[in-house]
Amino acid sequence: MPPVRWYRSFRQARLNRPALAGTAAFWLQAEGSLTRHLQLRCRQRFHVEVAHEGFCLPTREEALTLGIPHRQRAWIREVRLCGDGTPWVLARTIIPLDTLSGRGRRLRHLGRVPLGAWLFSHREWSRGPLQTGLCHPVRPGDPRCARRSIFSNRDHRLLVGEYFLPELLARPL
């Protein structure tokens, strides 16, 4: 993922990049399941491509956001959310070890099932406030903007980051 500067709200991000509007504004502020919003915009098919899943170290900033020790490994899931055969969103989920206990064990075995579909179908999970991110792309196809939020279930938490690719942002709403 390219470097990202995170803001507590869309409004704060917009103050730093006034041109942030239109399609990007819609996706950064979309309520509910991003998976569902993407599915509704597909003409043919939506699918998930798993790029990586496994135990790794989150970044220092991700660990700080989740309130876990910096050197503690977590289950990290990176996927591409694709519409009509084209990657539209890169998603990165950080799941701390304690979240993987009990019913949370299922989170390690989602495969091509969208995490959003799973989270929004289990009412015990709730989403915290969305943070908006402005990306600093390195290559032409890198994400331009992102959002993230913490989902929590009693004492368990996970961090979901969604990075919007130019192909999605170029599509009309």
Steps between C-alpha positions, in 0.01 A plus 500: 500500500624852434568732794179651641430806713196421717241757606226461761232612255430561133471872578859514635631316194313733267661803663839356400391400150213727391462321166388186687143485374261311275560127475778494761279686749219250446722196564679652797171580673285203392312357798451130565675222315744609231472149355127550449551842336753348260276204418219738405728675248606184320353431160600134509692367798662595829775286649777502760860413414709408803848651463632396842376350825709400797670595825721807455599813685267795448658837441583705807214737414248212459605349834464840669153548347387159629668545839714186469875464566709615205683168457193278545411294199145515364301326228532726198271459201559690177252467217394665176129574466425464131206613292444366151849346495683820607654568843316799650611495864795363694400400853731431793366357824698469823354247745674485841569156650239531775229572239572161340376311806154346536267586212772728362691190382281510189671820390809300400297288258301750292683426176320681220205598720498880541583600858242780478224252421605294801524798739170657398319166531615458863314763701735474799763690298474877481699748298679794656544838328647508151839662453592639159843451350681687225744271323836595358510275192832365382381346170220608260254226607544553875207608720428873525291499817398260774282456803522282806308415811514276802233235539441380853316216671504535879873469580611409147608742227629498146613773261371512143671727246351552152720657230318632192664434165485745205286257297215532749539875550484555122161325474186711507277447802 
